[in-house]
């Protein structure tokens, strides 16, 4: 578990949770799902001492559930947001990237943010390092602002989770491009259709995950619109900034969802183009075989006529009869071949 005390101008990482909340700012508690499950009773007691309330048992179960989709819920003293991340789980050289969509949980109190992460989640460490950087040197000169509230920090983390899809998008786009080239290559026979089915399943999972993410953030925005009004100008400004950041997160999710749907359409189009190309190649082969059959039909007729058991057939008893019949067969074959060639019935690219 990692603990940080965040105020308007400073961030301090603490070795352990404090006995009481600091005079200003808020406290961020970040723990893995295993740590949260093992220390649930201690964390509940800590939240009771800090905020006067605990997590509802149903929400504790939600935060521990690894299969729960992205969703939002609230009570009168805290909000709960479960947001599934999008991380590539397969190796870089695998035929198709698999997607890890483990959930990240947020319990947002007025002055406490409790986050529940997967064991391998890098979001927690990234934001602890980022918060330290924001209190130093270049970030201060560039006007970087520390999170003003637990909700502000939550939205920043959610935005980072959504933007991490960019790396995944590049991998998926490259892999789908390679699959399309393989499908449309006339010299390549595709046998591993399971890879293509896996790609379609990955994209369907991505679309469902993004839909749930969008619904969860939209529900949070709707709940924020119902917050009681505040009279302080600074508090009003902070609340407006929260709404702006939430709408920005929603826009990023929409962009991810649009790209996922475009990849789905691209995968479906590649499959249809593959079958169209296979059909075209089959038509070329059948046309060539039909032309060859049409050329040899007259030749079979000639050989059939001269193969009948009659003594009075023309040329049958002459020494030059075979060569005359053979020449006629060659002439008919060449004439028909030239005719079909001029008609573009022979070849793989007719005009």
BADOGU-308040 format. One record per residue (C-alpha): x, y, z. Coordinates in Angstrom, 1 decimal, decimal comma, padded with zeros to 4 digits, m for minus. Layout:
BEGIN
{east->X north->Y up->Z}
...
END
This chain:
BEGIN
{east->000,0 north->000,0 up->000,0}
{east->001,2 north->003,5 up->m000,8}
{east->m000,1 north->006,6 up->000,9}
{east->000,2 north->010,3 up->m000,2}
{east->m000,9 north->013,5 up->001,3}
{east->m001,7 north->016,0 up->m001,4}
{east->m002,3 north->019,7 up->m000,8}
{east->m002,5 north->022,7 up->m003,1}
{east->001,3 north->023,1 up->m003,4}
{east->002,9 north->020,0 up->m002,1}
{east->002,8 north->016,2 up->m002,2}
{east->004,2 north->014,0 up->000,6}
{east->004,4 north->010,2 up->000,4}
{east->003,8 north->008,8 up->003,8}
{east->005,2 north->005,5 up->005,2}
{east->001,8 north->004,6 up->006,7}
{east->m001,7 north->006,1 up->006,8}
{east->m001,9 north->009,0 up->009,3}
{east->m004,1 north->008,9 up->012,4}
{east->m006,1 north->011,9 up->011,2}
{east->m006,5 north->013,8 up->008,0}
{east->m004,2 north->016,8 up->007,4}
{east->m005,6 north->020,3 up->007,9}
{east->m005,8 north->020,9 up->004,1}
{east->m005,8 north->018,9 up->001,0}
{east->m006,7 north->015,2 up->000,8}
{east->m005,1 north->011,7 up->001,3}
{east->m004,7 north->009,1 up->m001,4}
{east->m004,6 north->005,5 up->m000,4}
{east->m003,5 north->003,2 up->m003,3}
{east->m003,4 north->m000,6 up->m002,8}
{east->m003,5 north->m003,7 up->m004,8}
{east->m006,6 north->m005,9 up->m004,9}
{east->m004,8 north->m008,6 up->m002,8}
{east->m003,8 north->m005,9 up->m000,2}
{east->m007,3 north->m004,5 up->m000,1}
{east->m008,8 north->m008,0 up->000,5}
{east->m006,3 north->m008,8 up->003,3}
{east->m006,6 north->m005,4 up->005,0}
{east->m010,3 north->m004,6 up->004,4}
{east->m011,2 north->m004,4 up->008,1}
{east->m008,3 north->m002,0 up->008,9}
{east->m009,1 north->000,2 up->005,9}
{east->m012,8 north->000,3 up->006,9}
{east->m011,8 north->001,4 up->010,4}
{east->m009,5 north->004,0 up->009,0}
{east->m012,2 north->005,4 up->006,7}
{east->m014,6 north->005,5 up->009,6}
{east->m012,1 north->007,5 up->011,6}
{east->m011,3 north->009,9 up->008,8}
{east->m014,7 north->010,4 up->007,1}
{east->m017,3 north->009,2 up->009,6}
{east->m018,4 north->006,4 up->007,2}
{east->m017,3 north->003,1 up->005,7}
{east->m017,7 north->001,4 up->002,4}
{east->m020,9 north->m000,5 up->001,9}
{east->m020,4 north->m004,3 up->001,8}
{east->m021,7 north->m004,4 up->m001,7}
{east->m019,2 north->m001,9 up->m002,9}
{east->m016,4 north->m003,8 up->m001,2}
{east->m017,5 north->m006,9 up->m003,1}
{east->m017,5 north->m004,8 up->m006,3}
{east->m014,0 north->m003,5 up->m005,7}
{east->m012,7 north->m007,1 up->m005,2}
{east->m014,5 north->m008,5 up->m008,2}
{east->m012,1 north->m009,1 up->m011,1}
{east->m014,9 north->m009,7 up->m013,6}
{east->m017,0 north->m006,6 up->m012,9}
{east->m017,6 north->m004,3 up->m015,9}
{east->m017,0 north->m000,6 up->m015,7}
{east->m019,7 north->001,1 up->m013,8}
{east->m020,5 north->004,0 up->m011,4}
{east->m022,4 north->004,0 up->m008,1}
{east->m022,8 north->006,5 up->m005,3}
{east->m023,9 north->007,1 up->m001,8}
{east->m024,5 north->010,3 up->000,2}
{east->m020,9 north->010,3 up->001,5}
{east->m018,8 north->008,7 up->m001,3}
{east->m018,8 north->007,7 up->m005,0}
{east->m017,5 north->004,4 up->m006,4}
{east->m016,2 north->004,1 up->m010,0}
{east->m014,9 north->000,8 up->m011,4}
{east->m013,0 north->001,4 up->m014,6}
{east->m011,5 north->m001,4 up->m016,7}
{east->m008,1 north->m000,8 up->m018,2}
{east->m007,0 north->m001,7 up->m021,7}
{east->m003,5 north->m003,3 up->m021,7}
{east->m001,8 north->m005,6 up->m024,2}
{east->m001,3 north->m009,0 up->m022,5}
{east->000,3 north->m010,9 up->m025,4}
{east->004,0 north->m010,8 up->m026,3}
{east->005,1 north->m008,4 up->m029,0}
{east->005,7 north->m011,1 up->m031,6}
{east->002,4 north->m013,0 up->m031,1}
{east->000,0 north->m013,4 up->m034,1}
{east->m002,7 north->m011,4 up->m032,3}
{east->m002,6 north->m009,2 up->m029,2}
{east->m004,7 north->m010,3 up->m026,3}
{east->m006,3 north->m007,7 up->m024,1}
{east->m006,1 north->m007,5 up->m020,3}
{east->m009,1 north->m005,6 up->m019,1}
{east->m008,6 north->m005,9 up->m015,3}
{east->m010,7 north->m003,4 up->m013,4}
{east->m009,3 north->m000,4 up->m011,4}
{east->m011,6 north->000,7 up->m008,5}
{east->m012,0 north->004,2 up->m007,1}
{east->m013,8 north->005,1 up->m003,8}
{east->m014,0 north->008,9 up->m003,8}
{east->m014,7 north->010,7 up->m000,5}
{east->m014,6 north->014,4 up->000,1}
{east->m011,0 north->014,3 up->001,3}
{east->m010,0 north->010,7 up->000,7}
{east->m009,3 north->008,8 up->m002,5}
{east->m009,1 north->005,0 up->m002,2}
{east->m007,9 north->003,2 up->m005,3}
{east->m007,8 north->m000,6 up->m005,9}
{east->m005,4 north->m001,7 up->m008,6}
{east->m004,5 north->m005,0 up->m010,2}
{east->m001,2 north->m006,5 up->m008,9}
{east->000,7 north->m005,6 up->m012,1}
{east->m000,9 north->m002,1 up->m012,6}
{east->001,5 north->000,6 up->m013,5}
{east->m001,0 north->003,5 up->m013,1}
{east->m000,3 north->003,8 up->m009,4}
{east->003,5 north->004,0 up->m009,7}
{east->003,2 north->006,4 up->m012,6}
{east->001,0 north->008,9 up->m010,8}
{east->003,1 north->008,8 up->m007,6}
{east->006,1 north->009,7 up->m009,7}
{east->004,1 north->012,2 up->m011,7}
{east->002,9 north->014,0 up->m008,6}
{east->006,4 north->014,2 up->m007,3}
{east->007,5 north->015,8 up->m010,6}
{east->004,7 north->018,3 up->m010,5}
{east->006,1 north->019,8 up->m007,3}
{east->009,5 north->020,3 up->m008,9}
{east->011,4 north->022,3 up->m011,5}
{east->010,0 north->022,3 up->m015,0}
{east->006,5 north->021,3 up->m014,1}
{east->006,1 north->024,2 up->m011,7}
{east->007,5 north->026,6 up->m014,3}
{east->005,1 north->025,2 up->m016,9}
{east->002,1 north->025,8 up->m014,7}
{east->001,3 north->022,2 up->m013,8}
{east->m001,4 north->022,0 up->m011,2}
{east->m001,7 north->019,4 up->m008,5}
{east->m005,1 north->017,7 up->m008,2}
{east->m007,4 north->019,9 up->m006,2}
{east->m009,6 north->017,1 up->m004,9}
{east->m009,9 north->013,3 up->m004,9}
{east->m012,4 north->013,5 up->m007,8}
{east->m009,8 north->015,5 up->m009,8}
{east->m007,1 north->012,9 up->m009,2}
{east->m009,5 north->010,1 up->m010,1}
{east->m010,4 north->011,7 up->m013,5}
{east->m006,7 north->012,2 up->m014,3}
{east->m006,0 north->008,5 up->m013,6}
{east->m009,0 north->007,5 up->m015,7}
{east->m007,8 north->009,7 up->m018,5}
{east->m004,4 north->008,1 up->m018,3}
{east->m005,9 north->004,6 up->m018,5}
{east->m007,9 north->005,6 up->m021,6}
{east->m004,9 north->007,2 up->m023,2}
{east->m002,8 north->004,1 up->m022,6}
{east->m004,9 north->002,5 up->m025,4}
{east->m002,8 north->004,5 up->m027,9}
{east->000,1 north->001,9 up->m027,6}
{east->m002,4 north->m000,9 up->m027,9}
{east->m004,0 north->000,8 up->m030,9}
{east->m000,7 north->000,9 up->m032,8}
{east->m000,1 north->m002,8 up->m032,2}
{east->m003,7 north->m003,8 up->m033,2}
{east->m003,5 north->m001,7 up->m036,4}
{east->m000,1 north->m003,2 up->m037,4}
{east->m001,3 north->m006,7 up->m036,8}
{east->m004,5 north->m006,2 up->m038,6}
{east->m002,6 north->m004,7 up->m041,5}
{east->m000,3 north->m007,8 up->m041,6}
{east->m003,3 north->m010,1 up->m041,6}
{east->m005,0 north->m008,2 up->m044,4}
{east->m001,8 north->m008,5 up->m046,5}
{east->m001,7 north->m012,2 up->m045,8}
{east->m005,4 north->m012,7 up->m046,7}
{east->m005,0 north->m010,8 up->m050,0}
{east->m001,7 north->m012,5 up->m051,0}
{east->m002,6 north->m014,8 up->m054,0}
{east->000,4 north->m017,0 up->m053,2}
{east->m000,5 north->m017,5 up->m049,6}
{east->m003,0 north->m020,0 up->m048,5}
{east->m004,6 north->m019,1 up->m045,2}
{east->m005,1 north->m022,0 up->m042,9}
{east->m005,0 north->m020,5 up->m039,4}
{east->m008,5 north->m019,0 up->m039,3}
{east->m008,4 north->m019,2 up->m035,5}
{east->m006,1 north->m016,1 up->m035,5}
{east->m008,7 north->m014,2 up->m037,4}
{east->m011,4 north->m015,3 up->m035,1}
{east->m009,3 north->m014,3 up->m032,1}
{east->m008,8 north->m010,9 up->m033,6}
{east->m012,5 north->m010,4 up->m034,1}
{east->m013,1 north->m011,5 up->m030,5}
{east->m010,5 north->m009,1 up->m029,2}
{east->m012,2 north->m006,2 up->m031,0}
{east->m015,6 north->m007,2 up->m029,7}
{east->m014,2 north->m007,3 up->m026,1}
{east->m012,7 north->m003,9 up->m026,7}
{east->m016,0 north->m002,4 up->m028,0}
{east->m018,0 north->m003,8 up->m025,0}
{east->m015,3 north->m002,5 up->m022,6}
{east->m015,4 north->001,0 up->m024,1}
{east->m019,2 north->001,0 up->m024,1}
{east->m019,1 north->000,2 up->m020,3}
{east->m016,4 north->002,9 up->m019,8}
{east->m018,5 north->005,5 up->m021,6}
{east->m021,6 north->004,7 up->m019,6}
{east->m019,7 north->004,8 up->m016,3}
{east->m018,2 north->008,2 up->m017,0}
{east->m021,5 north->009,6 up->m018,3}
{east->m023,2 north->008,5 up->m015,1}
{east->m020,5 north->010,2 up->m013,0}
{east->m021,1 north->013,4 up->m015,0}
{east->m024,8 north->013,2 up->m014,5}
{east->m024,3 north->012,7 up->m010,8}
{east->m021,9 north->015,6 up->m010,6}
{east->m024,6 north->017,8 up->m012,2}
{east->m026,8 north->017,1 up->m009,3}
{east->m024,3 north->018,1 up->m006,6}
{east->m025,6 north->020,9 up->m004,4}
{east->m024,5 north->024,4 up->m005,4}
{east->m021,6 north->026,1 up->m003,7}
{east->m021,3 north->029,8 up->m002,9}
{east->m017,5 north->030,1 up->m003,0}
{east->m016,1 north->031,3 up->m006,3}
{east->m013,0 north->029,1 up->m006,0}
{east->m015,1 north->026,0 up->m005,3}
{east->m017,3 north->026,8 up->m008,3}
{east->m014,2 north->027,1 up->m010,5}
{east->m012,8 north->023,8 up->m009,3}
{east->m016,2 north->022,1 up->m009,9}
{east->m016,3 north->023,5 up->m013,5}
{east->m012,8 north->022,3 up->m014,1}
{east->m013,9 north->018,8 up->m012,9}
{east->m016,8 north->018,9 up->m015,4}
{east->m014,4 north->019,9 up->m018,2}
{east->m011,9 north->017,1 up->m017,3}
{east->m014,8 north->014,6 up->m017,2}
{east->m016,0 north->015,7 up->m020,6}
{east->m012,5 north->015,4 up->m021,9}
{east->m012,3 north->011,8 up->m020,6}
{east->m015,6 north->011,1 up->m022,3}
{east->m014,3 north->012,5 up->m025,5}
{east->m011,2 north->010,3 up->m025,3}
{east->m013,3 north->007,2 up->m024,7}
{east->m015,5 north->008,1 up->m027,8}
{east->m012,3 north->008,4 up->m029,9}
{east->m011,1 north->005,0 up->m028,7}
{east->m014,6 north->003,5 up->m029,3}
{east->m014,6 north->005,0 up->m032,8}
{east->m011,2 north->003,5 up->m033,6}
{east->m012,2 north->000,1 up->m032,3}
{east->m015,3 north->000,1 up->m034,5}
{east->m013,1 north->001,1 up->m037,5}
{east->m010,8 north->m001,8 up->m036,8}
{east->m013,8 north->m004,1 up->m036,6}
{east->m015,0 north->m002,8 up->m039,9}
{east->m011,5 north->m003,2 up->m041,3}
{east->m011,3 north->m006,8 up->m040,1}
{east->m014,7 north->m007,7 up->m041,6}
{east->m013,7 north->m006,0 up->m044,9}
{east->m010,5 north->m007,9 up->m045,1}
{east->m012,4 north->m011,2 up->m044,7}
{east->m014,9 north->m010,2 up->m047,4}
{east->m012,1 north->m009,1 up->m049,7}
{east->m010,3 north->m012,4 up->m049,1}
{east->m013,3 north->m014,4 up->m050,1}
{east->m013,9 north->m012,2 up->m053,1}
{east->m010,3 north->m012,7 up->m054,2}
{east->m010,6 north->m016,5 up->m053,7}
{east->m013,8 north->m016,4 up->m055,8}
{east->m012,1 north->m014,5 up->m058,5}
{east->m009,2 north->m016,9 up->m058,6}
{east->m011,6 north->m019,8 up->m058,7}
{east->m013,5 north->m018,2 up->m061,6}
{east->m010,2 north->m017,7 up->m063,5}
{east->m009,3 north->m021,4 up->m063,0}
{east->m012,8 north->m022,6 up->m064,1}
{east->m012,7 north->m020,3 up->m067,2}
{east->m009,3 north->m021,7 up->m068,2}
{east->m010,4 north->m025,3 up->m067,7}
{east->m013,6 north->m024,6 up->m069,7}
{east->m011,6 north->m023,1 up->m072,6}
{east->m009,3 north->m026,1 up->m072,6}
{east->m012,3 north->m028,4 up->m072,6}
{east->m013,8 north->m026,5 up->m075,5}
{east->m010,6 north->m026,8 up->m077,5}
{east->m010,3 north->m030,6 up->m077,0}
{east->m014,0 north->m031,3 up->m077,7}
{east->m013,6 north->m031,1 up->m081,5}
{east->m010,4 north->m033,2 up->m081,3}
{east->m012,2 north->m035,9 up->m079,3}
{east->m014,9 north->m035,8 up->m082,0}
{east->m012,4 north->m036,4 up->m084,8}
{east->m010,7 north->m039,2 up->m082,9}
{east->m014,1 north->m040,7 up->m082,1}
{east->m015,2 north->m040,7 up->m085,8}
{east->m012,0 north->m042,3 up->m087,0}
{east->m012,2 north->m044,8 up->m084,2}
{east->m015,5 north->m046,3 up->m085,5}
{east->m015,4 north->m049,9 up->m086,7}
{east->m016,3 north->m049,4 up->m090,4}
{east->m014,2 north->m050,5 up->m093,4}
{east->m015,4 north->m047,7 up->m095,7}
{east->m014,2 north->m044,7 up->m093,7}
{east->m012,4 north->m042,0 up->m095,7}
{east->m008,6 north->m042,0 up->m095,3}
{east->m008,7 north->m045,2 up->m093,2}
{east->m006,7 north->m047,3 up->m095,7}
{east->m004,4 north->m044,6 up->m097,0}
{east->m000,8 north->m044,3 up->m095,9}
{east->m001,2 north->m040,5 up->m095,4}
{east->m004,5 north->m040,7 up->m093,6}
{east->m003,1 north->m040,4 up->m090,1}
{east->m001,0 north->m037,4 up->m091,0}
{east->m004,0 north->m035,7 up->m092,7}
{east->m006,2 north->m036,3 up->m089,6}
{east->m003,4 north->m035,3 up->m087,2}
{east->m002,9 north->m032,0 up->m089,2}
{east->m006,6 north->m031,3 up->m089,1}
{east->m006,7 north->m031,8 up->m085,4}
{east->m003,7 north->m029,6 up->m084,8}
{east->m005,2 north->m026,9 up->m087,0}
{east->m008,5 north->m027,0 up->m085,3}
{east->m006,8 north->m026,8 up->m081,9}
{east->m004,6 north->m023,9 up->m082,8}
{east->m007,5 north->m022,0 up->m084,4}
{east->m009,7 north->m022,4 up->m081,3}
{east->m006,8 north->m021,5 up->m079,0}
{east->m006,1 north->m018,3 up->m081,0}
{east->m009,8 north->m017,5 up->m081,0}
{east->m010,2 north->m017,9 up->m077,2}
{east->m006,9 north->m016,0 up->m076,7}
{east->m008,2 north->m013,0 up->m078,7}
{east->m011,4 north->m013,2 up->m076,7}
{east->m009,3 north->m013,0 up->m073,5}
{east->m010,7 north->m016,3 up->m072,2}
{east->m007,2 north->m017,5 up->m071,5}
{east->m005,1 north->m015,9 up->m068,8}
{east->m005,7 north->m014,8 up->m065,2}
{east->m006,5 north->m011,1 up->m065,8}
{east->m009,2 north->m010,8 up->m068,5}
{east->m010,3 north->m007,4 up->m069,8}
END
